[in-house]
């Protein structure tokens, strides 16, 4: 737990709060890992080295727009996600079972996808 929570680096908001290992600004929605002593800097450098590629081999970044390349079944939904569906503003995460993209798909809501089933638009 952080003793002195820093202000937001984007909007300088003072009402930031800690959520798990991130610090969140409620004013602008910016999330970041706070800079700690040597241990925090090493963890940040390790996260920078992680490269996630799509099905074609393009490097993905936070905020990219991707297209689903194959039809996906969704539990509880009879239609599923069709190939060619655009997903905007993705977020790269350390997910479970290879699901490394956090996103929101129109008509389905928030879900996680594997980078192997998308390509950069």
KOLGU-4560 file (N, C-alpha, C; in nm, 3 decimals, padded with zeros to 5 digits):
<recs>
<n_xx: 00.084 n_yy: -00.118 n_zz: 00.000 ca_xx: 00.000 ca_yy: 00.000 ca_zz: 00.000 c_xx: 00.088 c_yy: 00.124 c_zz: 00.000 mol: A seq: 1 type: UNK>
<n_xx: 00.048 n_yy: 00.224 n_zz: -00.073 ca_xx: 00.127 ca_yy: 00.346 ca_zz: -00.088 c_xx: 00.089 c_yy: 00.443 c_zz: 00.024 mol: A seq: 2 type: UNK>
<n_xx: 00.191 n_yy: 00.499 n_zz: 00.092 ca_xx: 00.165 ca_yy: 00.593 ca_zz: 00.200 c_xx: 00.117 c_yy: 00.727 c_zz: 00.146 mol: A seq: 3 type: UNK>
<n_xx: 00.187 n_yy: 00.780 n_zz: 00.047 ca_xx: 00.154 ca_yy: 00.910 ca_zz: -00.010 c_xx: 00.119 c_yy: 00.889 c_zz: -00.157 mol: A seq: 4 type: UNK>
<n_xx: -00.010 n_yy: 00.891 n_zz: -00.191 ca_xx: -00.053 ca_yy: 00.865 ca_zz: -00.327 c_xx: -00.027 c_yy: 00.989 c_zz: -00.412 mol: A seq: 5 type: UNK>
<n_xx: 00.047 n_yy: 00.973 n_zz: -00.523 ca_xx: 00.084 ca_yy: 01.089 ca_zz: -00.605 c_xx: -00.035 c_yy: 01.140 c_zz: -00.686 mol: A seq: 6 type: UNK>
<n_xx: -00.031 n_yy: 01.266 n_zz: -00.729 ca_xx: -00.137 ca_yy: 01.318 ca_zz: -00.817 c_xx: -00.126 c_yy: 01.258 c_zz: -00.957 mol: A seq: 7 type: UNK>
<n_xx: -00.230 n_yy: 01.272 n_zz: -01.035 ca_xx: -00.234 ca_yy: 01.217 ca_zz: -01.170 c_xx: -00.130 c_yy: 01.286 c_zz: -01.259 mol: A seq: 8 type: UNK>
<n_xx: -00.048 n_yy: 01.209 n_zz: -01.332 ca_xx: 00.052 ca_yy: 01.271 ca_zz: -01.418 c_xx: -00.008 c_yy: 01.335 c_zz: -01.544 mol: A seq: 9 type: UNK>
<n_xx: -00.132 n_yy: 01.299 n_zz: -01.580 ca_xx: -00.193 ca_yy: 01.357 ca_zz: -01.700 c_xx: -00.271 c_yy: 01.484 c_zz: -01.670 mol: A seq: 10 type: UNK>
<n_xx: -00.359 n_yy: 01.479 n_zz: -01.569 ca_xx: -00.445 ca_yy: 01.595 ca_zz: -01.544 c_xx: -00.414 c_yy: 01.665 c_zz: -01.412 mol: A seq: 11 type: UNK>
<n_xx: -00.317 n_yy: 01.615 n_zz: -01.337 ca_xx: -00.276 ca_yy: 01.669 ca_zz: -01.208 c_xx: -00.388 c_yy: 01.663 c_zz: -01.104 mol: A seq: 12 type: UNK>
<n_xx: -00.480 n_yy: 01.570 n_zz: -01.123 ca_xx: -00.590 ca_yy: 01.554 ca_zz: -01.027 c_xx: -00.538 c_yy: 01.501 c_zz: -00.894 mol: A seq: 13 type: UNK>
<n_xx: -00.592 n_yy: 01.552 n_zz: -00.786 ca_xx: -00.543 ca_yy: 01.516 ca_zz: -00.654 c_xx: -00.622 c_yy: 01.404 c_zz: -00.589 mol: A seq: 14 type: UNK>
<n_xx: -00.732 n_yy: 01.359 n_zz: -00.649 ca_xx: -00.819 ca_yy: 01.258 ca_zz: -00.588 c_xx: -00.790 c_yy: 01.118 c_zz: -00.641 mol: A seq: 15 type: UNK>
<n_xx: -00.662 n_yy: 01.085 n_zz: -00.659 ca_xx: -00.625 ca_yy: 00.953 ca_zz: -00.708 c_xx: -00.641 c_yy: 00.851 c_zz: -00.596 mol: A seq: 16 type: UNK>
<n_xx: -00.659 n_yy: 00.725 n_zz: -00.636 ca_xx: -00.671 ca_yy: 00.618 ca_zz: -00.537 c_xx: -00.600 c_yy: 00.494 c_zz: -00.587 mol: A seq: 17 type: UNK>
<n_xx: -00.572 n_yy: 00.403 n_zz: -00.495 ca_xx: -00.499 ca_yy: 00.282 ca_zz: -00.527 c_xx: -00.597 c_yy: 00.168 c_zz: -00.553 mol: A seq: 18 type: UNK>
<n_xx: -00.574 n_yy: 00.094 n_zz: -00.664 ca_xx: -00.656 ca_yy: -00.022 ca_zz: -00.697 c_xx: -00.561 c_yy: -00.134 c_zz: -00.736 mol: A seq: 19 type: UNK>
<n_xx: -00.552 n_yy: -00.237 n_zz: -00.650 ca_xx: -00.456 ca_yy: -00.346 ca_zz: -00.667 c_xx: -00.316 c_yy: -00.288 c_zz: -00.675 mol: A seq: 20 type: UNK>
<n_xx: -00.243 n_yy: -00.306 n_zz: -00.785 ca_xx: -00.108 ca_yy: -00.250 ca_zz: -00.795 c_xx: -00.104 c_yy: -00.125 c_zz: -00.882 mol: A seq: 21 type: UNK>
<n_xx: -00.221 n_yy: -00.070 n_zz: -00.918 ca_xx: -00.230 ca_yy: 00.051 ca_zz: -00.999 c_xx: -00.276 c_yy: 00.169 c_zz: -00.915 mol: A seq: 22 type: UNK>
<n_xx: -00.249 n_yy: 00.287 n_zz: -00.966 ca_xx: -00.306 ca_yy: 00.410 ca_zz: -00.911 c_xx: -00.399 c_yy: 00.464 c_zz: -01.018 mol: A seq: 23 type: UNK>
<n_xx: -00.521 n_yy: 00.503 n_zz: -00.980 ca_xx: -00.625 ca_yy: 00.543 ca_zz: -01.074 c_xx: -00.669 c_yy: 00.686 c_zz: -01.045 mol: A seq: 24 type: UNK>
<n_xx: -00.690 n_yy: 00.762 n_zz: -01.153 ca_xx: -00.743 ca_yy: 00.898 ca_zz: -01.141 c_xx: -00.891 c_yy: 00.895 c_zz: -01.180 mol: A seq: 25 type: UNK>
<n_xx: -00.982 n_yy: 00.928 n_zz: -01.090 ca_xx: -01.124 ca_yy: 00.925 ca_zz: -01.125 c_xx: -01.166 c_yy: 01.039 c_zz: -01.218 mol: A seq: 26 type: UNK>
<n_xx: -01.087 n_yy: 01.146 n_zz: -01.225 ca_xx: -01.123 ca_yy: 01.260 ca_zz: -01.309 c_xx: -01.105 c_yy: 01.230 c_zz: -01.457 mol: A seq: 27 type: UNK>
<n_xx: -00.990 n_yy: 01.171 n_zz: -01.494 ca_xx: -00.963 ca_yy: 01.146 ca_zz: -01.636 c_xx: -00.959 c_yy: 00.998 c_zz: -01.671 mol: A seq: 28 type: UNK>
<n_xx: -00.960 n_yy: 00.909 n_zz: -01.571 ca_xx: -00.959 ca_yy: 00.767 ca_zz: -01.597 c_xx: -00.821 c_yy: 00.708 c_zz: -01.622 mol: A seq: 29 type: UNK>
<n_xx: -00.716 n_yy: 00.787 n_zz: -01.605 ca_xx: -00.579 ca_yy: 00.739 ca_zz: -01.630 c_xx: -00.539 c_yy: 00.641 c_zz: -01.521 mol: A seq: 30 type: UNK>
<n_xx: -00.475 n_yy: 00.529 n_zz: -01.561 ca_xx: -00.423 ca_yy: 00.430 ca_zz: -01.468 c_xx: -00.274 c_yy: 00.414 c_zz: -01.491 mol: A seq: 31 type: UNK>
<n_xx: -00.197 n_yy: 00.401 n_zz: -01.385 ca_xx: -00.054 ca_yy: 00.384 ca_zz: -01.399 c_xx: 00.001 c_yy: 00.309 c_zz: -01.279 mol: A seq: 32 type: UNK>
<n_xx: 00.120 n_yy: 00.251 n_zz: -01.299 ca_xx: 00.191 ca_yy: 00.183 ca_zz: -01.192 c_xx: 00.280 c_yy: 00.287 c_zz: -01.127 mol: A seq: 33 type: UNK>
<n_xx: 00.264 n_yy: 00.308 n_zz: -00.997 ca_xx: 00.344 ca_yy: 00.411 ca_zz: -00.931 c_xx: 00.491 c_yy: 00.372 c_zz: -00.928 mol: A seq: 34 type: UNK>
<n_xx: 00.577 n_yy: 00.470 n_zz: -00.941 ca_xx: 00.722 ca_yy: 00.448 ca_zz: -00.936 c_xx: 00.762 c_yy: 00.427 c_zz: -00.792 mol: A seq: 35 type: UNK>
<n_xx: 00.818 n_yy: 00.310 n_zz: -00.763 ca_xx: 00.865 ca_yy: 00.280 ca_zz: -00.628 c_xx: 01.017 c_yy: 00.283 c_zz: -00.630 mol: A seq: 36 type: UNK>
<n_xx: 01.078 n_yy: 00.218 n_zz: -00.530 ca_xx: 01.224 ca_yy: 00.214 ca_zz: -00.528 c_xx: 01.274 c_yy: 00.127 c_zz: -00.642 mol: A seq: 37 type: UNK>
<n_xx: 01.381 n_yy: 00.058 n_zz: -00.630 ca_xx: 01.438 ca_yy: -00.022 ca_zz: -00.737 c_xx: 01.347 c_yy: -00.135 c_zz: -00.782 mol: A seq: 38 type: UNK>
<n_xx: 01.269 n_yy: -00.195 n_zz: -00.692 ca_xx: 01.183 ca_yy: -00.308 ca_zz: -00.728 c_xx: 01.073 c_yy: -00.266 c_zz: -00.825 mol: A seq: 39 type: UNK>
<n_xx: 01.013 n_yy: -00.153 n_zz: -00.803 ca_xx: 00.907 ca_yy: -00.105 ca_zz: -00.892 c_xx: 00.959 c_yy: -00.070 c_zz: -01.029 mol: A seq: 40 type: UNK>
<n_xx: 01.079 n_yy: -00.014 n_zz: -01.035 ca_xx: 01.138 ca_yy: 00.022 ca_zz: -01.164 c_xx: 01.171 c_yy: -00.104 c_zz: -01.244 mol: A seq: 41 type: UNK>
<n_xx: 01.216 n_yy: -00.209 n_zz: -01.177 ca_xx: 01.248 ca_yy: -00.334 ca_zz: -01.247 c_xx: 01.120 c_yy: -00.398 c_zz: -01.301 mol: A seq: 42 type: UNK>
<n_xx: 01.012 n_yy: -00.394 n_zz: -01.224 ca_xx: 00.885 ca_yy: -00.451 ca_zz: -01.270 c_xx: 00.831 c_yy: -00.371 c_zz: -01.388 mol: A seq: 43 type: UNK>
<n_xx: 00.847 n_yy: -00.240 n_zz: -01.386 ca_xx: 00.802 ca_yy: -00.157 ca_zz: -01.497 c_xx: 00.882 c_yy: -00.185 c_zz: -01.623 mol: A seq: 44 type: UNK>
<n_xx: 01.012 n_yy: -00.208 n_zz: -01.609 ca_xx: 01.095 ca_yy: -00.239 ca_zz: -01.724 c_xx: 01.058 c_yy: -00.375 c_zz: -01.782 mol: A seq: 45 type: UNK>
<n_xx: 01.022 n_yy: -00.469 n_zz: -01.695 ca_xx: 00.981 ca_yy: -00.601 ca_zz: -01.741 c_xx: 00.850 c_yy: -00.593 c_zz: -01.819 mol: A seq: 46 type: UNK>
<n_xx: 00.759 n_yy: -00.510 n_zz: -01.776 ca_xx: 00.632 ca_yy: -00.493 ca_zz: -01.847 c_xx: 00.654 c_yy: -00.427 c_zz: -01.982 mol: A seq: 47 type: UNK>
<n_xx: 00.753 n_yy: -00.339 n_zz: -01.991 ca_xx: 00.784 ca_yy: -00.272 ca_zz: -02.117 c_xx: 00.838 c_yy: -00.371 c_zz: -02.220 mol: A seq: 48 type: UNK>
<n_xx: 00.911 n_yy: -00.474 n_zz: -02.174 ca_xx: 00.973 ca_yy: -00.570 ca_zz: -02.265 c_xx: 00.872 c_yy: -00.667 c_zz: -02.326 mol: A seq: 49 type: UNK>
<n_xx: 00.759 n_yy: -00.687 n_zz: -02.262 ca_xx: 00.659 ca_yy: -00.781 ca_zz: -02.309 c_xx: 00.597 c_yy: -00.728 c_zz: -02.438 mol: A seq: 50 type: UNK>
<n_xx: 00.604 n_yy: -00.809 n_zz: -02.544 ca_xx: 00.551 ca_yy: -00.769 ca_zz: -02.674 c_xx: 00.439 c_yy: -00.867 c_zz: -02.711 mol: A seq: 51 type: UNK>
<n_xx: 00.323 n_yy: -00.813 n_zz: -02.743 ca_xx: 00.209 ca_yy: -00.895 ca_zz: -02.784 c_xx: 00.185 c_yy: -00.870 c_zz: -02.932 mol: A seq: 52 type: UNK>
<n_xx: 00.179 n_yy: -00.980 n_zz: -03.008 ca_xx: 00.159 ca_yy: -00.970 ca_zz: -03.153 c_xx: 00.024 c_yy: -01.031 c_zz: -03.190 mol: A seq: 53 type: UNK>
<n_xx: -00.034 n_yy: -00.980 n_zz: -03.299 ca_xx: -00.162 ca_yy: -01.032 ca_zz: -03.347 c_xx: -00.140 c_yy: -01.157 c_zz: -03.431 mol: A seq: 54 type: UNK>
<n_xx: -00.246 n_yy: -01.207 n_zz: -03.494 ca_xx: -00.240 ca_yy: -01.330 ca_zz: -03.573 c_xx: -00.147 c_yy: -01.318 c_zz: -03.693 mol: A seq: 55 type: UNK>
<n_xx: -00.128 n_yy: -01.196 n_zz: -03.743 ca_xx: -00.045 ca_yy: -01.173 ca_zz: -03.862 c_xx: 00.100 c_yy: -01.144 c_zz: -03.823 mol: A seq: 56 type: UNK>
<n_xx: 00.124 n_yy: -01.101 n_zz: -03.701 ca_xx: 00.260 ca_yy: -01.070 ca_zz: -03.656 c_xx: 00.282 c_yy: -00.923 c_zz: -03.626 mol: A seq: 57 type: UNK>
<n_xx: 00.178 n_yy: -00.840 n_zz: -03.637 ca_xx: 00.192 ca_yy: -00.698 ca_zz: -03.605 c_xx: 00.194 c_yy: -00.680 c_zz: -03.454 mol: A seq: 58 type: UNK>
<n_xx: 00.274 n_yy: -00.586 n_zz: -03.406 ca_xx: 00.283 ca_yy: -00.558 ca_zz: -03.263 c_xx: 00.161 c_yy: -00.477 c_zz: -03.221 mol: A seq: 59 type: UNK>
<n_xx: 00.095 n_yy: -00.521 n_zz: -03.113 ca_xx: -00.024 ca_yy: -00.453 ca_zz: -03.061 c_xx: 00.014 c_yy: -00.359 c_zz: -02.947 mol: A seq: 60 type: UNK>
<n_xx: -00.058 n_yy: -00.248 n_zz: -02.937 ca_xx: -00.039 ca_yy: -00.150 ca_zz: -02.830 c_xx: -00.174 c_yy: -00.118 c_zz: -02.768 mol: A seq: 61 type: UNK>
<n_xx: -00.172 n_yy: -00.062 n_zz: -02.647 ca_xx: -00.297 ca_yy: -00.017 ca_zz: -02.584 c_xx: -00.362 c_yy: 00.089 c_zz: -02.671 mol: A seq: 62 type: UNK>
<n_xx: -00.495 n_yy: 00.080 n_zz: -02.686 ca_xx: -00.569 ca_yy: 00.178 ca_zz: -02.763 c_xx: -00.583 c_yy: 00.146 c_zz: -02.910 mol: A seq: 63 type: UNK>
<n_xx: -00.522 n_yy: 00.038 n_zz: -02.957 ca_xx: -00.533 ca_yy: 00.000 ca_zz: -03.099 c_xx: -00.674 c_yy: -00.047 c_zz: -03.132 mol: A seq: 64 type: UNK>
<n_xx: -00.705 n_yy: -00.046 n_zz: -03.260 ca_xx: -00.828 ca_yy: -00.104 ca_zz: -03.312 c_xx: -00.790 c_yy: -00.233 c_zz: -03.383 mol: A seq: 65 type: UNK>
<n_xx: -00.862 n_yy: -00.341 n_zz: -03.350 ca_xx: -00.832 ca_yy: -00.471 ca_zz: -03.411 c_xx: -00.959 c_yy: -00.528 c_zz: -03.473 mol: A seq: 66 type: UNK>
<n_xx: -00.941 n_yy: -00.629 n_zz: -03.560 ca_xx: -01.051 ca_yy: -00.697 ca_zz: -03.624 c_xx: -01.041 c_yy: -00.845 c_zz: -03.589 mol: A seq: 67 type: UNK>
<n_xx: -01.154 n_yy: -00.906 n_zz: -03.554 ca_xx: -01.158 ca_yy: -01.048 ca_zz: -03.522 c_xx: -01.144 c_yy: -01.125 c_zz: -03.654 mol: A seq: 68 type: UNK>
<n_xx: -01.053 n_yy: -01.225 n_zz: -03.659 ca_xx: -01.026 ca_yy: -01.294 ca_zz: -03.784 c_xx: -01.102 c_yy: -01.426 c_zz: -03.798 mol: A seq: 69 type: UNK>
<n_xx: -01.159 n_yy: -01.477 n_zz: -03.690 ca_xx: -01.239 ca_yy: -01.599 ca_zz: -03.701 c_xx: -01.359 c_yy: -01.590 c_zz: -03.608 mol: A seq: 70 type: UNK>
<n_xx: -01.466 n_yy: -01.660 n_zz: -03.643 ca_xx: -01.588 ca_yy: -01.657 ca_zz: -03.563 c_xx: -01.560 c_yy: -01.718 c_zz: -03.426 mol: A seq: 71 type: UNK>
<n_xx: -01.613 n_yy: -01.652 n_zz: -03.323 ca_xx: -01.592 ca_yy: -01.697 ca_zz: -03.185 c_xx: -01.725 c_yy: -01.728 c_zz: -03.119 mol: A seq: 72 type: UNK>
<n_xx: -01.733 n_yy: -01.839 n_zz: -03.051 ca_xx: -01.852 ca_yy: -01.874 ca_zz: -02.975 c_xx: -01.846 c_yy: -01.802 c_zz: -02.842 mol: A seq: 73 type: UNK>
<n_xx: -01.961 n_yy: -01.749 n_zz: -02.799 ca_xx: -01.969 ca_yy: -01.680 ca_zz: -02.671 c_xx: -02.069 c_yy: -01.755 c_zz: -02.585 mol: A seq: 74 type: UNK>
<n_xx: -02.025 n_yy: -01.796 n_zz: -02.469 ca_xx: -02.110 ca_yy: -01.872 ca_zz: -02.379 c_xx: -02.232 c_yy: -01.789 c_zz: -02.341 mol: A seq: 75 type: UNK>
<n_xx: -02.352 n_yy: -01.846 n_zz: -02.358 ca_xx: -02.474 ca_yy: -01.777 ca_zz: -02.322 c_xx: -02.531 c_yy: -01.691 c_zz: -02.433 mol: A seq: 76 type: UNK>
<n_xx: -02.466 n_yy: -01.686 n_zz: -02.549 ca_xx: -02.514 ca_yy: -01.607 ca_zz: -02.660 c_xx: -02.520 c_yy: -01.697 c_zz: -02.784 mol: A seq: 77 type: UNK>
<n_xx: -02.636 n_yy: -01.712 n_zz: -02.845 ca_xx: -02.647 ca_yy: -01.805 ca_zz: -02.957 c_xx: -02.573 c_yy: -01.763 c_zz: -03.084 mol: A seq: 78 type: UNK>
<n_xx: -02.553 n_yy: -01.633 n_zz: -03.105 ca_xx: -02.492 ca_yy: -01.590 ca_zz: -03.230 c_xx: -02.339 c_yy: -01.586 c_zz: -03.225 mol: A seq: 79 type: UNK>
<n_xx: -02.278 n_yy: -01.551 n_zz: -03.116 ca_xx: -02.133 ca_yy: -01.540 ca_zz: -03.107 c_xx: -02.081 c_yy: -01.415 c_zz: -03.174 mol: A seq: 80 type: UNK>
<n_xx: -01.950 n_yy: -01.406 n_zz: -03.186 ca_xx: -01.885 ca_yy: -01.291 ca_zz: -03.249 c_xx: -01.844 c_yy: -01.333 c_zz: -03.389 mol: A seq: 81 type: UNK>
<n_xx: -01.886 n_yy: -01.259 n_zz: -03.489 ca_xx: -01.857 ca_yy: -01.292 ca_zz: -03.628 c_xx: -01.718 c_yy: -01.245 c_zz: -03.668 mol: A seq: 82 type: UNK>
<n_xx: -01.660 n_yy: -01.315 n_zz: -03.764 ca_xx: -01.531 ca_yy: -01.273 ca_zz: -03.818 c_xx: -01.549 c_yy: -01.138 c_zz: -03.887 mol: A seq: 83 type: UNK>
<n_xx: -01.456 n_yy: -01.049 n_zz: -03.869 ca_xx: -01.464 ca_yy: -00.916 ca_zz: -03.928 c_xx: -01.516 c_yy: -00.810 c_zz: -03.832 mol: A seq: 84 type: UNK>
<n_xx: -01.554 n_yy: -00.849 n_zz: -03.711 ca_xx: -01.601 ca_yy: -00.753 ca_zz: -03.611 c_xx: -01.486 c_yy: -00.665 c_zz: -03.566 mol: A seq: 85 type: UNK>
<n_xx: -01.506 n_yy: -00.533 n_zz: -03.569 ca_xx: -01.402 ca_yy: -00.439 ca_zz: -03.525 c_xx: -01.415 c_yy: -00.417 c_zz: -03.375 mol: A seq: 86 type: UNK>
<n_xx: -01.301 n_yy: -00.415 n_zz: -03.310 ca_xx: -01.294 ca_yy: -00.389 ca_zz: -03.167 c_xx: -01.203 c_yy: -00.269 c_zz: -03.148 mol: A seq: 87 type: UNK>
<n_xx: -01.256 n_yy: -00.163 n_zz: -03.090 ca_xx: -01.180 ca_yy: -00.039 ca_zz: -03.073 c_xx: -01.125 c_yy: -00.027 c_zz: -02.931 mol: A seq: 88 type: UNK>
<n_xx: -01.016 n_yy: 00.043 n_zz: -02.920 ca_xx: -00.958 ca_yy: 00.081 ca_zz: -02.791 c_xx: -00.929 c_yy: -00.040 c_zz: -02.703 mol: A seq: 89 type: UNK>
<n_xx: -00.845 n_yy: -00.131 n_zz: -02.751 ca_xx: -00.810 ca_yy: -00.248 ca_zz: -02.672 c_xx: -00.713 c_yy: -00.212 c_zz: -02.561 mol: A seq: 90 type: UNK>
<n_xx: -00.705 n_yy: -00.300 n_zz: -02.464 ca_xx: -00.612 ca_yy: -00.282 ca_zz: -02.353 c_xx: -00.538 c_yy: -00.413 c_zz: -02.332 mol: A seq: 91 type: UNK>
<n_xx: -00.407 n_yy: -00.409 n_zz: -02.331 ca_xx: -00.326 ca_yy: -00.529 ca_zz: -02.315 c_xx: -00.308 c_yy: -00.560 c_zz: -02.167 mol: A seq: 92 type: UNK>
<n_xx: -00.336 n_yy: -00.686 n_zz: -02.130 ca_xx: -00.329 ca_yy: -00.728 ca_zz: -01.991 c_xx: -00.257 c_yy: -00.862 c_zz: -01.982 mol: A seq: 93 type: UNK>
<n_xx: -00.219 n_yy: -00.900 n_zz: -01.861 ca_xx: -00.169 ca_yy: -01.035 ca_zz: -01.834 c_xx: -00.290 c_yy: -01.118 c_zz: -01.796 mol: A seq: 94 type: UNK>
<n_xx: -00.350 n_yy: -01.181 n_zz: -01.893 ca_xx: -00.475 ca_yy: -01.252 ca_zz: -01.870 c_xx: -00.454 c_yy: -01.398 c_zz: -01.835 mol: A seq: 95 type: UNK>
<n_xx: -00.567 n_yy: -01.469 n_zz: -01.825 ca_xx: -00.568 ca_yy: -01.610 ca_zz: -01.790 c_xx: -00.580 c_yy: -01.691 c_zz: -01.918 mol: A seq: 96 type: UNK>
<n_xx: -00.507 n_yy: -01.801 n_zz: -01.929 ca_xx: -00.514 ca_yy: -01.893 ca_zz: -02.043 c_xx: -00.486 c_yy: -01.825 c_zz: -02.177 mol: A seq: 97 type: UNK>
<n_xx: -00.396 n_yy: -01.729 n_zz: -02.181 ca_xx: -00.359 ca_yy: -01.667 ca_zz: -02.307 c_xx: -00.450 c_yy: -01.553 c_zz: -02.351 mol: A seq: 98 type: UNK>
<n_xx: -00.551 n_yy: -01.519 n_zz: -02.273 ca_xx: -00.638 ca_yy: -01.407 ca_zz: -02.305 c_xx: -00.567 c_yy: -01.279 c_zz: -02.263 mol: A seq: 99 type: UNK>
<n_xx: -00.501 n_yy: -01.213 n_zz: -02.359 ca_xx: -00.417 ca_yy: -01.099 ca_zz: -02.325 c_xx: -00.470 c_yy: -00.966 c_zz: -02.375 mol: A seq: 100 type: UNK>
<n_xx: -00.595 n_yy: -00.963 n_zz: -02.424 ca_xx: -00.657 ca_yy: -00.838 ca_zz: -02.468 c_xx: -00.786 c_yy: -00.818 c_zz: -02.390 mol: A seq: 101 type: UNK>
<n_xx: -00.798 n_yy: -00.704 n_zz: -02.326 ca_xx: -00.919 ca_yy: -00.667 ca_zz: -02.254 c_xx: -00.991 c_yy: -00.565 c_zz: -02.342 mol: A seq: 102 type: UNK>
<n_xx: -01.121 n_yy: -00.584 n_zz: -02.369 ca_xx: -01.190 ca_yy: -00.495 ca_zz: -02.461 c_xx: -01.340 c_yy: -00.493 c_zz: -02.432 mol: A seq: 103 type: UNK>
<n_xx: -01.408 n_yy: -00.407 n_zz: -02.503 ca_xx: -01.554 ca_yy: -00.399 ca_zz: -02.497 c_xx: -01.604 c_yy: -00.410 c_zz: -02.641 mol: A seq: 104 type: UNK>
<n_xx: -01.692 n_yy: -00.509 n_zz: -02.664 ca_xx: -01.746 ca_yy: -00.533 ca_zz: -02.797 c_xx: -01.893 c_yy: -00.494 c_zz: -02.797 mol: A seq: 105 type: UNK>
<n_xx: -01.933 n_yy: -00.412 n_zz: -02.896 ca_xx: -02.071 ca_yy: -00.368 ca_zz: -02.905 c_xx: -02.164 c_yy: -00.489 c_zz: -02.917 mol: A seq: 106 type: UNK>
<n_xx: -02.266 n_yy: -00.492 n_zz: -02.834 ca_xx: -02.362 ca_yy: -00.602 ca_zz: -02.836 c_xx: -02.326 c_yy: -00.718 c_zz: -02.745 mol: A seq: 107 type: UNK>
<n_xx: -02.201 n_yy: -00.721 n_zz: -02.697 ca_xx: -02.156 ca_yy: -00.830 ca_zz: -02.611 c_xx: -02.108 c_yy: -00.781 c_zz: -02.475 mol: A seq: 108 type: UNK>
<n_xx: -02.051 n_yy: -00.662 n_zz: -02.470 ca_xx: -02.000 ca_yy: -00.608 ca_zz: -02.345 c_xx: -01.851 c_yy: -00.632 c_zz: -02.329 mol: A seq: 109 type: UNK>
<n_xx: -01.805 n_yy: -00.624 n_zz: -02.205 ca_xx: -01.663 ca_yy: -00.638 ca_zz: -02.174 c_xx: -01.624 c_yy: -00.785 c_zz: -02.180 mol: A seq: 110 type: UNK>
<n_xx: -01.509 n_yy: -00.812 n_zz: -02.242 ca_xx: -01.459 ca_yy: -00.949 ca_zz: -02.248 c_xx: -01.310 c_yy: -00.947 c_zz: -02.277 mol: A seq: 111 type: UNK>
<n_xx: -01.250 n_yy: -01.065 n_zz: -02.267 ca_xx: -01.109 ca_yy: -01.080 ca_zz: -02.298 c_xx: -01.094 c_yy: -01.166 c_zz: -02.422 mol: A seq: 112 type: UNK>
<n_xx: -00.997 n_yy: -01.132 n_zz: -02.505 ca_xx: -00.970 ca_yy: -01.206 ca_zz: -02.629 c_xx: -00.824 c_yy: -01.250 c_zz: -02.631 mol: A seq: 113 type: UNK>
<n_xx: -00.796 n_yy: -01.349 n_zz: -02.711 ca_xx: -00.659 ca_yy: -01.391 ca_zz: -02.734 c_xx: -00.604 c_yy: -01.310 c_zz: -02.853 mol: A seq: 114 type: UNK>
<n_xx: -00.478 n_yy: -01.275 n_zz: -02.848 ca_xx: -00.419 ca_yy: -01.200 ca_zz: -02.958 c_xx: -00.409 c_yy: -01.283 c_zz: -03.085 mol: A seq: 115 type: UNK>
<n_xx: -00.419 n_yy: -01.415 n_zz: -03.074 ca_xx: -00.408 ca_yy: -01.501 ca_zz: -03.190 c_xx: -00.534 c_yy: -01.502 c_zz: -03.277 mol: A seq: 116 type: UNK>
<n_xx: -00.643 n_yy: -01.441 n_zz: -03.230 ca_xx: -00.768 ca_yy: -01.440 ca_zz: -03.309 c_xx: -00.802 c_yy: -01.300 c_zz: -03.361 mol: A seq: 117 type: UNK>
<n_xx: -00.708 n_yy: -01.206 n_zz: -03.351 ca_xx: -00.733 ca_yy: -01.070 ca_zz: -03.398 c_xx: -00.618 c_yy: -01.025 c_zz: -03.488 mol: A seq: 118 type: UNK>
<n_xx: -00.648 n_yy: -00.925 n_zz: -03.572 ca_xx: -00.540 ca_yy: -00.860 ca_zz: -03.648 c_xx: -00.560 c_yy: -00.710 c_zz: -03.636 mol: A seq: 119 type: UNK>
<n_xx: -00.449 n_yy: -00.640 n_zz: -03.643 ca_xx: -00.450 ca_yy: -00.494 ca_zz: -03.628 c_xx: -00.521 c_yy: -00.432 c_zz: -03.748 mol: A seq: 120 type: UNK>
<n_xx: -00.613 n_yy: -00.340 n_zz: -03.720 ca_xx: -00.690 ca_yy: -00.277 ca_zz: -03.830 c_xx: -00.616 c_yy: -00.158 c_zz: -03.885 mol: A seq: 121 type: UNK>
</recs>
